[in-house]
Amino acid sequence: TENGSGTYTCSVCQDTVTGSIPATGHSMTHHAESPATCTADGVKEYYHCGRCNRNFADNAGTQELTDLTITKLGHEMTHHAESPATCTADGMKEYYHCGRCGKNFADGAGTQELTNLTITKLGHEMTHYPRIEPTYETEGRVEHWYCSRCGKYFADANGNAELTGSRTLPKLAYPGGDRINTIISVLPPELPFTDVVSGSWYEASVRSAW
């Protein structure tokens, strides 16, 4: 960037002449910016002179650069709470998402990257209850499966058909309306006894014993 000077001596007469040497100018090579990331420093755009071995912000070499570093940015985290898995649906792990680099991490400092956030669905944990037929005296029950994880009842072992109504089968209805009249209705109409009053409380017992 500055002119130099030189001294010349004639080999014949030995006279000495001092003269100016023009500045050579810079010999620049351009280097594009290398952007900083969340975790790594970057490098500024610069021009490097191969003659003086200095770096500049411009091709003319008017703004020398002594530090080319672009400081790393650091993560810009957003926290996301865990969404637990259920019997039938996948869940999502707790994670931190960086809005700058778009990556997900297990910690707020960004030291443990997560590439898979899925918590696999758990599946049902079924107990089978067979059908119980109702009688005239006791209620019955429909065949069903109960999942101890989700607390739901199902009509099938795979949990495809949920049962939301009653699982109880009602008692059978007496054909005669009640137990006594039903027994009377199926017994012989005549008894060899003359002291059994029709419709009495003991008639059914006498007829059944007979």
DRENPA-3360 file (N, C-alpha, C; in nm, 2 decimals, always signed):
BEGIN
1 = TENGSGTY = +0.08/-0.12/+0.00/+0.00/+0.00/+0.00/+0.08/+0.13/+0.00 ~ +0.21/+0.12/+0.02/+0.30/+0.23/+0.02/+0.42/+0.21/-0.08 ~ +0.46/+0.33/-0.13/+0.58/+0.32/-0.22/+0.70/+0.29/-0.15 ~ +0.80/+0.22/-0.21/+0.92/+0.19/-0.15/+1.03/+0.27/-0.22 ~ +1.16/+0.25/-0.19/+1.27/+0.32/-0.25/+1.38/+0.22/-0.28 ~ +1.47/+0.25/-0.38/+1.58/+0.16/-0.41/+1.70/+0.24/-0.45 ~ +1.82/+0.18/-0.43/+1.94/+0.25/-0.48/+2.01/+0.16/-0.58 ~ +2.05/+0.23/-0.69/+2.11/+0.16/-0.81/+2.25/+0.21/-0.83;
9 = TCSVCQDT = +2.35/+0.12/-0.84/+2.49/+0.16/-0.87/+2.53/+0.11/-1.00 ~ +2.59/+0.20/-1.08/+2.63/+0.17/-1.22/+2.76/+0.09/-1.21 ~ +2.76/-0.02/-1.28/+2.88/-0.12/-1.27/+3.00/-0.06/-1.35 ~ +2.97/+0.04/-1.43/+3.08/+0.09/-1.51/+3.14/+0.21/-1.44 ~ +3.05/+0.31/-1.41/+3.11/+0.44/-1.36/+3.10/+0.44/-1.21 ~ +3.03/+0.35/-1.15/+3.01/+0.34/-1.01/+2.92/+0.45/-0.95 ~ +2.85/+0.53/-1.04/+2.76/+0.63/-0.98/+2.64/+0.56/-0.92 ~ +2.59/+0.62/-0.81/+2.47/+0.57/-0.74/+2.35/+0.66/-0.76;
17 = VTGSIPAT = +2.24/+0.59/-0.79/+2.11/+0.67/-0.81/+2.01/+0.61/-0.71 ~ +1.94/+0.69/-0.64/+1.83/+0.65/-0.55/+1.69/+0.68/-0.61 ~ +1.60/+0.59/-0.62/+1.47/+0.61/-0.68/+1.36/+0.55/-0.60 ~ +1.23/+0.59/-0.64/+1.11/+0.54/-0.58/+1.06/+0.41/-0.65 ~ +1.01/+0.31/-0.56/+0.95/+0.19/-0.61/+0.80/+0.19/-0.59 ~ +0.72/+0.19/-0.69/+0.57/+0.20/-0.67/+0.52/+0.09/-0.58 ~ +0.41/+0.12/-0.50/+0.35/+0.02/-0.42/+0.29/-0.09/-0.51 ~ +0.30/-0.21/-0.47/+0.26/-0.32/-0.55/+0.11/-0.34/-0.55;
25 = GHSMTHHA = +0.04/-0.29/-0.44/-0.11/-0.31/-0.42/-0.13/-0.45/-0.37 ~ -0.26/-0.47/-0.31/-0.29/-0.60/-0.25/-0.32/-0.70/-0.36 ~ -0.30/-0.83/-0.32/-0.34/-0.94/-0.41/-0.44/-1.02/-0.33 ~ -0.57/-0.98/-0.35/-0.68/-1.03/-0.27/-0.74/-1.16/-0.31 ~ -0.78/-1.24/-0.21/-0.86/-1.36/-0.24/-0.99/-1.35/-0.15 ~ -1.10/-1.36/-0.21/-1.23/-1.34/-0.14/-1.27/-1.47/-0.07 ~ -1.32/-1.46/+0.06/-1.37/-1.57/+0.13/-1.51/-1.54/+0.18 ~ -1.61/-1.62/+0.14/-1.74/-1.60/+0.18/-1.76/-1.62/+0.33;
33 = ESPATCTA = -1.87/-1.56/+0.38/-1.90/-1.58/+0.53/-1.94/-1.73/+0.55 ~ -1.89/-1.78/+0.67/-1.94/-1.91/+0.72/-2.02/-1.88/+0.84 ~ -2.15/-1.89/+0.83/-2.24/-1.84/+0.94/-2.22/-1.92/+1.07 ~ -2.24/-1.85/+1.18/-2.24/-1.92/+1.31/-2.36/-2.00/+1.33 ~ -2.35/-2.11/+1.41/-2.47/-2.19/+1.44/-2.49/-2.18/+1.59 ~ -2.59/-2.26/+1.64/-2.62/-2.26/+1.78/-2.50/-2.30/+1.86 ~ -2.42/-2.39/+1.81/-2.31/-2.45/+1.89/-2.17/-2.43/+1.84 ~ -2.16/-2.36/+1.72/-2.02/-2.34/+1.66/-2.01/-2.20/+1.61;
41 = DGVKEYYH = -1.89/-2.14/+1.64/-1.86/-2.01/+1.59/-1.85/-2.01/+1.43 ~ -1.88/-1.89/+1.37/-1.87/-1.88/+1.23/-1.75/-1.79/+1.19 ~ -1.74/-1.76/+1.07/-1.63/-1.68/+1.02/-1.69/-1.57/+0.93 ~ -1.65/-1.44/+0.95/-1.70/-1.33/+0.87/-1.65/-1.34/+0.72 ~ -1.73/-1.28/+0.64/-1.68/-1.26/+0.50/-1.55/-1.17/+0.51 ~ -1.45/-1.21/+0.43/-1.33/-1.13/+0.43/-1.25/-1.15/+0.30 ~ -1.15/-1.06/+0.29/-1.06/-1.06/+0.17/-0.92/-1.08/+0.23 ~ -0.84/-1.17/+0.18/-0.71/-1.20/+0.23/-0.61/-1.16/+0.13;
49 = CGRCNRNF = -0.51/-1.08/+0.17/-0.40/-1.04/+0.08/-0.29/-1.14/+0.09 ~ -0.25/-1.20/-0.02/-0.14/-1.29/-0.03/-0.01/-1.23/-0.02 ~ +0.00/-1.09/-0.04/+0.13/-1.02/-0.03/+0.16/-0.99/+0.11 ~ +0.07/-0.92/+0.18/+0.10/-0.87/+0.32/+0.04/-0.96/+0.42 ~ -0.04/-1.06/+0.38/-0.09/-1.16/+0.47/-0.18/-1.11/+0.57 ~ -0.26/-1.00/+0.53/-0.36/-0.94/+0.62/-0.50/-0.97/+0.56 ~ -0.60/-0.95/+0.65/-0.74/-0.97/+0.62/-0.81/-0.84/+0.62 ~ -0.91/-0.82/+0.52/-0.98/-0.70/+0.51/-1.13/-0.72/+0.49;
57 = ADNAGTQE = -1.21/-0.62/+0.52/-1.36/-0.63/+0.50/-1.40/-0.60/+0.36 ~ -1.30/-0.54/+0.29/-1.34/-0.49/+0.15/-1.22/-0.53/+0.06 ~ -1.26/-0.53/-0.07/-1.16/-0.57/-0.17/-1.05/-0.47/-0.19 ~ -1.08/-0.34/-0.16/-0.99/-0.24/-0.17/-0.88/-0.24/-0.06 ~ -0.91/-0.31/+0.04/-0.81/-0.32/+0.15/-0.81/-0.20/+0.24 ~ -0.93/-0.13/+0.26/-0.93/-0.01/+0.34/-0.97/-0.04/+0.49 ~ -1.04/-0.15/+0.51/-1.08/-0.19/+0.64/-1.02/-0.32/+0.69 ~ -0.92/-0.31/+0.76/-0.85/-0.43/+0.81/-0.93/-0.50/+0.91;
65 = LTDLTITK = -0.93/-0.63/+0.91/-1.00/-0.72/+1.01/-0.90/-0.79/+1.09 ~ -0.90/-0.78/+1.22/-0.81/-0.85/+1.31/-0.88/-0.97/+1.38 ~ -1.01/-0.97/+1.37/-1.09/-1.08/+1.43/-1.20/-1.12/+1.33 ~ -1.19/-1.24/+1.28/-1.29/-1.29/+1.18/-1.40/-1.37/+1.25 ~ -1.40/-1.39/+1.38/-1.49/-1.48/+1.44/-1.63/-1.42/+1.45 ~ -1.74/-1.50/+1.42/-1.88/-1.47/+1.45/-1.91/-1.56/+1.56 ~ -1.95/-1.50/+1.68/-1.97/-1.59/+1.80/-2.09/-1.68/+1.78 ~ -2.08/-1.80/+1.83/-2.19/-1.89/+1.82/-2.32/-1.83/+1.88;
73 = LGHEMTHH = -2.43/-1.87/+1.83/-2.56/-1.81/+1.86/-2.62/-1.86/+1.99 ~ -2.60/-1.99/+2.02/-2.67/-2.05/+2.13/-2.81/-2.09/+2.09 ~ -2.86/-2.19/+2.16/-2.99/-2.24/+2.13/-3.10/-2.14/+2.18 ~ -3.22/-2.15/+2.11/-3.33/-2.07/+2.15/-3.44/-2.17/+2.18 ~ -3.45/-2.21/+2.31/-3.53/-2.33/+2.34/-3.68/-2.30/+2.38 ~ -3.77/-2.39/+2.35/-3.90/-2.39/+2.39/-3.93/-2.52/+2.46 ~ -3.98/-2.52/+2.58/-4.01/-2.65/+2.65/-4.14/-2.71/+2.61 ~ -4.15/-2.84/+2.59/-4.27/-2.91/+2.56/-4.29/-3.02/+2.66;
81 = AESPATCT = -4.40/-3.02/+2.74/-4.42/-3.13/+2.84/-4.45/-3.26/+2.78 ~ -4.43/-3.37/+2.85/-4.46/-3.50/+2.80/-4.61/-3.52/+2.78 ~ -4.64/-3.59/+2.67/-4.78/-3.63/+2.64/-4.78/-3.78/+2.66 ~ -4.84/-3.83/+2.77/-4.82/-3.98/+2.80/-4.89/-4.06/+2.69 ~ -4.84/-4.18/+2.67/-4.90/-4.28/+2.58/-5.02/-4.34/+2.65 ~ -5.12/-4.39/+2.57/-5.23/-4.46/+2.62/-5.23/-4.60/+2.57 ~ -5.34/-4.67/+2.60/-5.35/-4.81/+2.54/-5.36/-4.81/+2.39 ~ -5.42/-4.70/+2.33/-5.44/-4.71/+2.19/-5.37/-4.60/+2.11;
89 = ADGMKEYY = -5.30/-4.50/+2.18/-5.24/-4.39/+2.11/-5.10/-4.37/+2.16 ~ -5.01/-4.34/+2.06/-4.87/-4.31/+2.10/-4.87/-4.17/+2.18 ~ -4.77/-4.16/+2.26/-4.75/-4.04/+2.33/-4.62/-3.96/+2.28 ~ -4.59/-3.86/+2.35/-4.47/-3.78/+2.31/-4.38/-3.75/+2.43 ~ -4.25/-3.77/+2.42/-4.16/-3.74/+2.53/-4.16/-3.59/+2.56 ~ -4.11/-3.56/+2.68/-4.08/-3.42/+2.72/-3.96/-3.38/+2.63 ~ -3.96/-3.26/+2.58/-3.85/-3.22/+2.50/-3.83/-3.07/+2.49 ~ -3.72/-3.03/+2.45/-3.69/-2.88/+2.43/-3.66/-2.86/+2.28;
97 = HCGRCGKN = -3.73/-2.77/+2.22/-3.72/-2.75/+2.07/-3.64/-2.61/+2.05 ~ -3.54/-2.62/+1.97/-3.46/-2.50/+1.94/-3.52/-2.43/+1.81 ~ -3.57/-2.31/+1.82/-3.62/-2.24/+1.71/-3.52/-2.20/+1.61 ~ -3.39/-2.20/+1.65/-3.29/-2.16/+1.55/-3.24/-2.28/+1.46 ~ -3.21/-2.39/+1.52/-3.15/-2.50/+1.44/-3.26/-2.60/+1.41 ~ -3.38/-2.59/+1.48/-3.49/-2.68/+1.45/-3.47/-2.82/+1.51 ~ -3.37/-2.84/+1.60/-3.35/-2.97/+1.66/-3.42/-2.98/+1.79 ~ -3.44/-3.10/+1.84/-3.51/-3.13/+1.97/-3.41/-3.19/+2.06;
105 = FADGAGTQ = -3.42/-3.16/+2.19/-3.33/-3.20/+2.29/-3.40/-3.25/+2.42 ~ -3.33/-3.34/+2.49/-3.39/-3.39/+2.62/-3.36/-3.29/+2.73 ~ -3.28/-3.19/+2.71/-3.24/-3.10/+2.82/-3.24/-2.96/+2.77 ~ -3.26/-2.86/+2.86/-3.26/-2.72/+2.82/-3.13/-2.67/+2.77 ~ -3.02/-2.73/+2.81/-2.88/-2.69/+2.76/-2.85/-2.74/+2.62 ~ -2.93/-2.83/+2.57/-2.91/-2.88/+2.43/-2.79/-2.97/+2.42 ~ -2.77/-3.05/+2.52/-2.65/-3.15/+2.52/-2.69/-3.29/+2.47 ~ -2.83/-3.32/+2.48/-2.87/-3.45/+2.44/-2.98/-3.44/+2.33;
113 = ELTNLTIT = -2.94/-3.45/+2.21/-3.03/-3.44/+2.10/-3.13/-3.56/+2.09 ~ -3.25/-3.53/+2.06/-3.36/-3.64/+2.05/-3.40/-3.64/+1.90 ~ -3.38/-3.76/+1.84/-3.43/-3.78/+1.70/-3.56/-3.85/+1.69 ~ -3.61/-3.90/+1.80/-3.74/-3.97/+1.80/-3.81/-3.93/+1.93 ~ -3.92/-3.86/+1.92/-4.00/-3.82/+2.04/-4.11/-3.91/+2.08 ~ -4.13/-4.02/+2.00/-4.25/-4.10/+2.02/-4.24/-4.19/+2.14 ~ -4.34/-4.20/+2.22/-4.36/-4.30/+2.33/-4.46/-4.40/+2.27 ~ -4.42/-4.52/+2.25/-4.51/-4.62/+2.18/-4.63/-4.65/+2.27;
121 = KLGHEMTH = -4.75/-4.66/+2.20/-4.87/-4.69/+2.28/-4.85/-4.82/+2.36 ~ -4.93/-4.82/+2.47/-4.90/-4.93/+2.57/-4.98/-5.06/+2.53 ~ -5.09/-5.05/+2.47/-5.17/-5.17/+2.44/-5.26/-5.20/+2.57 ~ -5.37/-5.27/+2.55/-5.45/-5.30/+2.66/-5.39/-5.42/+2.74 ~ -5.43/-5.42/+2.87/-5.39/-5.53/+2.96/-5.52/-5.59/+3.00 ~ -5.57/-5.69/+2.93/-5.70/-5.75/+2.94/-5.71/-5.86/+3.04 ~ -5.83/-5.86/+3.11/-5.88/-5.98/+3.19/-6.01/-6.02/+3.13 ~ -6.02/-6.15/+3.10/-6.14/-6.21/+3.04/-6.25/-6.25/+3.15;
129 = YPRIEPTY = -6.37/-6.21/+3.13/-6.48/-6.25/+3.21/-6.58/-6.32/+3.13 ~ -6.60/-6.46/+3.14/-6.69/-6.53/+3.06/-6.84/-6.50/+3.09 ~ -6.92/-6.54/+3.00/-7.07/-6.51/+3.01/-7.12/-6.60/+3.13 ~ -7.21/-6.54/+3.20/-7.29/-6.61/+3.31/-7.44/-6.60/+3.27 ~ -7.50/-6.71/+3.25/-7.64/-6.71/+3.22/-7.73/-6.67/+3.34 ~ -7.83/-6.59/+3.32/-7.92/-6.56/+3.43/-8.01/-6.67/+3.46 ~ -8.06/-6.67/+3.58/-8.16/-6.77/+3.62/-8.28/-6.69/+3.67 ~ -8.38/-6.77/+3.72/-8.50/-6.70/+3.78/-8.46/-6.63/+3.91;
137 = ETEGRVEH = -8.35/-6.67/+3.97/-8.32/-6.62/+4.10/-8.20/-6.52/+4.10 ~ -8.11/-6.54/+4.00/-7.99/-6.46/+4.00/-7.97/-6.39/+3.86 ~ -7.91/-6.27/+3.86/-7.87/-6.20/+3.74/-7.75/-6.27/+3.67 ~ -7.74/-6.25/+3.54/-7.63/-6.30/+3.47/-7.53/-6.19/+3.43 ~ -7.44/-6.22/+3.34/-7.34/-6.13/+3.29/-7.30/-6.16/+3.15 ~ -7.28/-6.05/+3.07/-7.23/-6.07/+2.93/-7.08/-6.10/+2.93 ~ -7.04/-6.18/+2.83/-6.90/-6.20/+2.82/-6.83/-6.07/+2.79 ~ -6.72/-6.04/+2.86/-6.65/-5.92/+2.83/-6.50/-5.93/+2.88;
145 = WYCSRCGK = -6.43/-5.82/+2.84/-6.29/-5.81/+2.88/-6.27/-5.67/+2.94 ~ -6.19/-5.67/+3.05/-6.16/-5.55/+3.12/-6.01/-5.51/+3.11 ~ -5.98/-5.39/+3.08/-5.85/-5.34/+3.07/-5.81/-5.27/+3.20 ~ -5.71/-5.32/+3.27/-5.67/-5.26/+3.40/-5.59/-5.13/+3.38 ~ -5.55/-5.10/+3.25/-5.47/-4.98/+3.23/-5.57/-4.86/+3.21 ~ -5.66/-4.88/+3.12/-5.75/-4.76/+3.09/-5.88/-4.77/+3.16 ~ -5.91/-4.88/+3.23/-6.03/-4.90/+3.31/-6.16/-4.91/+3.23 ~ -6.14/-4.95/+3.10/-6.26/-4.97/+3.01/-6.29/-5.12/+2.99;
153 = YFADANGN = -6.42/-5.14/+2.95/-6.47/-5.27/+2.93/-6.49/-5.29/+2.78 ~ -6.47/-5.41/+2.73/-6.48/-5.44/+2.58/-6.55/-5.57/+2.56 ~ -6.61/-5.58/+2.44/-6.68/-5.70/+2.40/-6.58/-5.80/+2.33 ~ -6.46/-5.76/+2.31/-6.36/-5.84/+2.24/-6.23/-5.83/+2.30 ~ -6.14/-5.93/+2.28/-6.01/-5.94/+2.34/-5.92/-5.83/+2.29 ~ -5.94/-5.78/+2.17/-5.85/-5.68/+2.11/-5.89/-5.54/+2.15 ~ -6.00/-5.52/+2.22/-6.04/-5.39/+2.26/-6.09/-5.30/+2.15 ~ -6.15/-5.36/+2.05/-6.21/-5.29/+1.93/-6.35/-5.24/+1.96;
161 = AELTGSRT = -6.43/-5.31/+2.04/-6.57/-5.28/+2.07/-6.58/-5.25/+2.22 ~ -6.59/-5.12/+2.25/-6.60/-5.08/+2.39/-6.75/-5.10/+2.44 ~ -6.76/-5.15/+2.56/-6.89/-5.16/+2.62/-6.91/-5.05/+2.72 ~ -7.01/-4.96/+2.69/-7.04/-4.85/+2.78/-7.16/-4.87/+2.86 ~ -7.25/-4.96/+2.82/-7.37/-4.99/+2.90/-7.35/-5.09/+3.01 ~ -7.47/-5.14/+3.06/-7.47/-5.24/+3.16/-7.42/-5.37/+3.10 ~ -7.34/-5.44/+3.19/-7.29/-5.58/+3.15/-7.37/-5.69/+3.22 ~ -7.48/-5.64/+3.29/-7.56/-5.73/+3.36/-7.68/-5.78/+3.28;
169 = LPKLAYPG = -7.70/-5.92/+3.29/-7.82/-5.97/+3.23/-7.93/-5.99/+3.33 ~ -8.05/-5.94/+3.31/-8.15/-5.95/+3.41/-8.20/-6.09/+3.44 ~ -8.25/-6.11/+3.56/-8.31/-6.24/+3.59/-8.41/-6.28/+3.49 ~ -8.43/-6.41/+3.48/-8.54/-6.46/+3.39/-8.67/-6.43/+3.45 ~ -8.77/-6.40/+3.37/-8.90/-6.37/+3.42/-8.98/-6.50/+3.44 ~ -9.05/-6.52/+3.55/-9.13/-6.63/+3.58/-9.25/-6.63/+3.48 ~ -9.28/-6.75/+3.41/-9.39/-6.75/+3.32/-9.52/-6.72/+3.39 ~ -9.53/-6.76/+3.52/-9.66/-6.74/+3.59/-9.66/-6.60/+3.66;
177 = GDRINTII = -9.56/-6.52/+3.64/-9.56/-6.39/+3.71/-9.47/-6.39/+3.83 ~ -9.48/-6.49/+3.91/-9.39/-6.51/+4.03/-9.35/-6.65/+4.05 ~ -9.27/-6.68/+4.15/-9.23/-6.82/+4.17/-9.34/-6.91/+4.20 ~ -9.43/-6.87/+4.30/-9.54/-6.96/+4.34/-9.64/-6.99/+4.23 ~ -9.68/-6.89/+4.16/-9.78/-6.91/+4.05/-9.72/-6.99/+3.94 ~ -9.59/-6.98/+3.92/-9.52/-7.06/+3.81/-9.52/-7.20/+3.85 ~ -9.49/-7.23/+3.97/-9.49/-7.37/+4.02/-9.63/-7.43/+4.01 ~ -9.72/-7.36/+4.05/-9.86/-7.41/+4.05/-9.90/-7.44/+3.90;
185 = SVLPPELP = -9.86/-7.35/+3.81/-9.90/-7.36/+3.67/-9.85/-7.49/+3.60 ~ -9.74/-7.54/+3.65/-9.68/-7.66/+3.59/-9.71/-7.79/+3.66 ~ -9.78/-7.78/+3.78/-9.82/-7.90/+3.85/-9.96/-7.96/+3.81 ~ -9.98/-8.08/+3.84/-10.11/-8.14/+3.81/-10.22/-8.05/+3.87 ~ -10.33/-8.04/+3.80/-10.44/-7.95/+3.86/-10.51/-8.01/+3.98 ~ -10.51/-8.14/+3.99/-10.59/-8.21/+4.10/-10.49/-8.27/+4.20 ~ -10.53/-8.26/+4.33/-10.46/-8.32/+4.43/-10.55/-8.42/+4.51 ~ -10.50/-8.53/+4.56/-10.58/-8.63/+4.63/-10.61/-8.58/+4.77;
193 = FTDVVSGS = -10.59/-8.45/+4.79/-10.62/-8.40/+4.93/-10.74/-8.30/+4.92 ~ -10.82/-8.31/+5.03/-10.93/-8.22/+5.03/-10.91/-8.10/+5.12 ~ -10.80/-8.10/+5.20/-10.77/-8.00/+5.29/-10.67/-7.89/+5.24 ~ -10.63/-7.90/+5.11/-10.54/-7.80/+5.06/-10.62/-7.70/+4.99 ~ -10.62/-7.58/+5.05/-10.70/-7.47/+4.99/-10.63/-7.41/+4.87 ~ -10.70/-7.40/+4.76/-10.65/-7.34/+4.64/-10.61/-7.19/+4.66 ~ -10.49/-7.16/+4.63/-10.43/-7.03/+4.64/-10.37/-7.00/+4.78 ~ -10.37/-7.10/+4.86/-10.31/-7.08/+4.99/-10.15/-7.07/+4.98;
201 = WYEASVRS = -10.09/-7.03/+5.09/-9.95/-7.01/+5.08/-9.87/-7.14/+5.07 ~ -9.94/-7.25/+5.12/-9.87/-7.38/+5.12/-9.91/-7.46/+5.00 ~ -9.99/-7.42/+4.91/-10.04/-7.50/+4.80/-9.92/-7.54/+4.71 ~ -9.84/-7.45/+4.68/-9.73/-7.47/+4.59/-9.64/-7.58/+4.64 ~ -9.61/-7.57/+4.78/-9.52/-7.67/+4.84/-9.58/-7.81/+4.84 ~ -9.71/-7.81/+4.86/-9.78/-7.94/+4.86/-9.77/-8.00/+4.72 ~ -9.80/-7.92/+4.62/-9.81/-7.97/+4.48/-9.67/-8.01/+4.44 ~ -9.56/-7.93/+4.48/-9.43/-7.97/+4.43/-9.38/-8.10/+4.50;
209 = AW = -9.42/-8.12/+4.63/-9.38/-8.24/+4.70/-9.46/-8.36/+4.64 ~ -9.58/-8.34/+4.60/-9.67/-8.45/+4.54/-9.62/-8.49/+4.41;
% end
